[in-house]
Amino acid sequence: MATLELGIEPALVSPVRRTRRLGNLFWLAGGWISFIVLASIFAGVVLAHSPTDMDMLERRAAPSFVHWLGTDSLGRDELARLLYGARISLIVGLCAPMIGITIGGALGIIAGYFRGRFETLVVGSMDVLLAFPPLVFALAVVAYLGQSVFNLTCILGVLGIPAFMRVARAATLSLAEREFVVAARALGASHARILLHELLPNVFLPLLAFFLLGVAVTIVVEGALSFLGLGVPPPASSWGNMIGEGRESLEIAPRLAFIPAVTLFLTVLSFNLIGDTLRALTDPRQGRL
C-alpha cells in the first residue's frame, strides 16, 4: 500500500539481481575453439588435398590458390596437415583429461568423504606418481608399447590423475560437513546417495573448470612430445611434429613452423580463457549452497 501511495509501481522495487557477464574474450575463445573443432571434423570434405600426398616438385611452395598455406619440405599441403593435425591434438587433449577427471575425480571425492586409511592410501599413491619423472614415464611406456595415439592418450591421462584427485578431494573436504550434507545424513541417506546427489554436483563445477585448463596443458605436452619424436608416428600429423619438421626450414620457409605454432598458441590460450572464466564463476559457489 505504501508503494501505491507514493506512486511507485511494485515492479520497480524488486531486488536488483547481480548478473555475471562472460565477457568478449570468453566468446572469442569459444568461437576459435568451435572453428578449430568444426574445421578438423570437416577437413576431408572441404579440402581437396590429402595430408600425406607428397609432391617433390612442389617442395616449400609459397601459398597459392592451389595450396592456400603452401607446402612443406616434402611437398605436402600445409593446410591439410594443419587441420588433420588438429584432430590428433584435440583427440589427445580432450580424451586424456577425461581419464584424469574420471579416475582422479572419483578417488578424490571418495577419499575426501570417507577420510581415514583410504584417504591416506590414495594421497600417498598420488604422491608417488607425482614424484616419478613424467618424461621418463612417457619414454618407458612408449618404448615398451610403441607410438600410437591411444598409448599417448593413456600416458597423459594417467599423469593427470593426481591433479584431478587433489582438486576433487579439496572441494569435497570443504563440502562434506556443510548443512545440506549433514541434513541428508540425518534423514538416513546412504553414502552412495550423498556422494552422487549431494557432493558430486557441487564438486563437478570446479572439476569442469580444471578440466578445461587440463585440456590446454595436455595439448602443449602432446605438442612437446611430438616435437621430440615421442608423439604420433609419421605420416600422421600433429601440431607438435609439424613444428618439429618446420624447424629444419626456418631460414627458407619460417611459416612451416610459425603457422602451427600460432595455431597451437591460440587454441591453448582459448582453453585457458574459458577455464579461467568458469573457475571464476564457480569460486563463490559455497555462499549459495
C-alpha positions in Angstrom: 0.0 0.0 0.0 2.8 2.4 0.8 4.3 1.9 -2.6 1.0 2.7 -4.2 0.5 5.9 -2.2 3.9 7.1 -3.2 3.1 6.5 -6.9 5.8 3.8 -7.2 4.8 0.6 -9.1 5.6 -2.6 -7.2 7.6 -3.9 -10.1 10.1 -1.1 -9.7 11.0 -2.0 -6.1 12.0 -5.6 -6.9 15.5 -6.5 -5.6 18.3 -5.9 -8.0 19.8 -9.2 -9.3 23.5 -9.2 -9.9 24.4 -10.8 -13.2 27.7 -12.0 -14.4 28.9 -11.3 -17.8 31.2 -13.8 -19.5 33.0 -11.1 -21.4 34.1 -10.7 -25.0 37.3 -12.8 -24.5 35.2 -15.8 -23.4 33.1 -15.6 -26.6 36.1 -15.1 -28.8 37.8 -18.1 -27.3 34.7 -20.1 -27.7 34.4 -19.1 -31.3 38.0 -20.0 -32.0 37.6 -23.5 -30.4 34.4 -24.1 -32.3 36.1 -23.1 -35.6 39.0 -25.4 -35.0 36.8 -28.3 -34.0 34.5 -27.9 -37.0 37.4 -27.4 -39.4 39.1 -30.6 -38.2 35.9 -32.6 -38.4 35.0 -31.5 -41.9 38.6 -31.3 -43.2 38.0 -34.3 -45.5 35.0 -32.6 -47.1 36.3 -29.1 -47.7 39.9 -29.9 -48.6 40.9 -31.3 -52.0 44.4 -32.4 -50.8 45.5 -35.3 -48.6 47.9 -34.6 -45.7 50.1 -37.5 -46.8 50.3 -36.9 -50.5 53.9 -35.8 -51.5 55.0 -33.8 -54.5 58.7 -33.3 -54.5 58.4 -30.8 -57.4 56.3 -28.5 -55.1 58.6 -28.6 -52.0 58.2 -25.5 -49.8 55.9 -23.9 -52.3 54.5 -20.5 -51.4 50.8 -20.0 -50.6 48.6 -20.1 -53.7 45.1 -20.8 -54.8 46.1 -24.5 -55.1 47.8 -24.7 -51.7 46.4 -22.0 -49.5 49.1 -22.2 -46.9 51.8 -23.6 -49.2 53.5 -27.0 -48.9 56.1 -28.4 -46.5 59.6 -29.8 -47.1 58.1 -32.9 -48.7 55.6 -31.2 -50.9 52.6 -32.0 -48.6 49.7 -29.5 -48.4 50.3 -27.4 -45.2 46.6 -26.6 -44.6 45.6 -30.3 -44.9 48.3 -31.2 -42.4 47.3 -28.4 -40.1 43.6 -29.4 -40.0 44.2 -33.2 -39.8 46.8 -32.5 -37.1 44.2 -30.6 -35.2 42.3 -33.9 -35.0 45.2 -35.6 -33.2 45.9 -32.7 -30.9 42.3 -32.3 -29.9 41.6 -36.0 -29.5 44.6 -36.4 -27.2 43.9 -33.0 -25.5 40.3 -33.9 -24.7 40.5 -37.7 -24.1 43.5 -37.7 -21.8 41.9 -35.3 -19.2 38.7 -37.4 -19.4 40.8 -40.3 -18.0 42.1 -38.0 -15.3 38.8 -36.4 -14.3 37.0 -39.8 -14.2 39.6 -41.8 -12.1 41.1 -38.9 -10.2 37.8 -37.2 -9.5 36.2 -40.4 -8.2 39.2 -41.1 -6.0 39.3 -37.6 -4.7 35.6 -37.5 -3.8 35.7 -40.8 -2.0 38.9 -40.0 -0.2 37.6 -36.6 0.9 34.3 -38.0 2.1 35.4 -41.2 4.0 38.8 -40.0 5.1 40.8 -42.4 7.3 43.1 -45.1 5.8 41.6 -44.9 2.4 42.5 -41.2 2.1 46.0 -41.9 3.3 46.4 -44.7 0.8 45.1 -42.6 -2.1 47.1 -39.4 -1.3 50.2 -41.5 -0.7 49.9 -43.3 -4.1 49.3 -40.0 -5.9 52.4 -38.5 -4.2 54.4 -41.4 -5.5 53.0 -40.9 -9.1 53.8 -37.2 -8.9 57.4 -37.9 -7.7 58.0 -40.1 -10.7 59.5 -38.0 -13.6 56.7 -37.7 -16.2 59.1 -37.7 -19.2 60.9 -40.9 -18.0 57.5 -42.5 -17.6 56.4 -41.5 -21.1 59.7 -42.7 -22.6 59.3 -46.1 -20.8 55.7 -46.7 -21.9 56.3 -45.6 -25.5 59.4 -47.8 -25.7 57.5 -50.8 -24.4 54.1 -50.3 -26.1 55.1 -48.3 -29.2 54.0 -45.0 -30.5 50.3 -44.5 -31.1 47.5 -42.0 -30.4 45.9 -44.5 -27.9 49.2 -45.0 -26.0 49.9 -41.3 -25.9 46.4 -40.6 -24.6 46.7 -43.2 -21.9 50.1 -41.9 -20.8 48.9 -38.3 -20.4 45.7 -39.4 -18.8 47.4 -41.4 -16.1 49.8 -38.4 -15.5 46.8 -36.2 -15.0 45.1 -38.3 -12.3 46.9 -36.8 -9.3 46.0 -33.3 -10.2 42.3 -34.1 -10.6 42.3 -36.1 -7.4 43.6 -33.2 -5.4 41.1 -30.8 -6.8 38.2 -33.2 -6.1 39.5 -34.0 -2.6 39.9 -30.4 -1.7 36.4 -29.5 -2.8 34.9 -32.5 -1.0 36.7 -31.6 2.2 35.1 -28.2 2.2 31.6 -29.6 1.4 31.5 -32.8 3.5 30.4 -31.0 6.7 28.1 -28.5 5.1 24.5 -28.2 6.2 22.9 -30.0 3.2 25.2 -33.0 3.7 24.6 -33.2 7.4 20.8 -32.9 6.8 20.9 -35.7 4.2 22.9 -37.9 6.6 20.4 -37.1 9.4 17.5 -38.1 7.1 19.1 -41.5 6.7 20.5 -41.1 3.2 23.1 -43.7 2.2 26.7 -42.9 1.5 26.1 -43.6 -2.3 23.2 -41.1 -2.4 25.2 -38.4 -0.6 28.1 -38.9 -2.9 26.1 -38.9 -6.1 23.3 -36.5 -5.3 24.8 -34.0 -2.8 28.6 -33.9 -3.3 29.1 -34.7 -7.0 27.0 -31.9 -8.5 28.9 -29.3 -6.4 32.4 -30.9 -6.9 31.7 -31.2 -10.7 31.9 -27.4 -11.2 35.5 -26.9 -10.1 36.4 -30.1 -11.8 35.0 -28.9 -15.1 36.9 -25.6 -14.9 40.1 -27.5 -14.1 39.3 -30.0 -16.9 39.4 -27.2 -19.5 42.8 -26.0 -18.1 43.9 -29.6 -18.2 43.0 -29.7 -21.9 45.2 -26.7 -22.6 48.1 -28.3 -20.7 47.7 -31.7 -22.4 47.7 -30.1 -25.9 51.0 -28.4 -25.0 52.5 -31.6 -23.6 51.4 -33.6 -26.7 53.0 -31.0 -28.9 56.2 -31.1 -26.9 56.4 -34.9 -27.1 55.6 -34.9 -30.8 58.3 -32.2 -31.2 60.8 -34.6 -29.5 59.6 -37.5 -31.7 57.7 -39.3 -29.0 54.2 -38.5 -30.2 52.1 -39.9 -33.0 54.2 -41.8 -35.6 54.5 -40.5 -39.2 53.0 -40.0 -41.6 50.2 -38.8 -39.2 50.5 -35.2 -38.4 50.0 -33.2 -35.2 50.9 -29.6 -34.4 53.9 -30.7 -32.4 55.6 -32.7 -35.2 54.7 -30.0 -37.7 56.7 -27.5 -35.6 59.5 -30.0 -35.3 59.6 -30.6 -39.1 59.4 -26.9 -39.7 62.4 -26.0 -37.6 64.6 -27.5 -40.4 63.2 -24.9 -42.8 63.3 -21.8 -40.5 65.8 -19.9 -42.8 64.0 -20.9 -46.0 60.3 -21.1 -45.1 59.7 -20.0 -41.4 56.0 -20.2 -41.9 56.2 -24.0 -41.8 57.0 -23.7 -38.0 55.2 -20.4 -37.4 51.7 -21.4 -38.6 51.3 -24.5 -36.5 52.9 -22.7 -33.5 50.5 -19.8 -33.7 47.5 -22.2 -34.1 48.7 -24.2 -31.1 49.2 -20.9 -29.1 45.7 -19.6 -29.9 44.0 -22.9 -29.1 45.8 -23.3 -25.7 45.1 -19.6 -24.9 41.4 -20.1 -25.7 41.0 -23.2 -23.5 42.8 -21.3 -20.7 40.5 -18.3 -21.0 37.4 -20.4 -20.9 38.7 -22.4 -18.0 39.7 -19.3 -16.0 36.3 -17.8 -16.7 34.4 -20.8 -15.5 36.6 -21.1 -12.4 35.9 -17.5 -11.5 32.2 -18.2 -11.8 32.3 -21.3 -9.6 34.6 -19.9 -6.9 31.8 -18.2 -4.8 29.5 -21.2 -5.1 29.8 -22.1 -1.3 28.0 -18.9 -0.4 25.0 -20.0 -2.5 24.6 -23.6 -1.1 
